[in-house]
Amino acid sequence: MGVQQCPDERRRRVEGCILNKPRTLQTIGYVFGLCNNPATFQTMMDDILDNLMTEGVVVVYLDNIPIFMETLEEHWKVTRRVMELLWKHNLFFKPKKCKFKKTEVEYLGVIISLN
């Protein structure tokens, strides 16, 4: 999941065009390096997962979405809700980058554990 999946509005496509004679190529999503891409992506993720953040079961920072639950059953229910919301908005993730059933994770340089 990342900035490149953020849908682009028509007016921004012109800003993200690539001039390559004899033709011009336009981007379909955000191009890395353009100003405000991370902020736009963060806002999109906040909007998509707003209800879960309000419930206090997920925290979102760009493409990091830790899920905090006390039982494994609750964890899988919330994980499914997160996946459904992402799929509904045509976002996907790479399973090999995901970590499930962890009692301790490093998040933004801080170790978060059950204890």
Secondary structure, DSSP 8 states (H G I E B T S, - for coil): --GGGSB--HHHHHHT-EEETTEEE--SB--TTSTTHHHHHHHHHHHHTHHHHHHTSB--BTTB--B--SSHHHHHHHHHHHHHHHHHTT----GGG---S-SEEEETTEEEE--
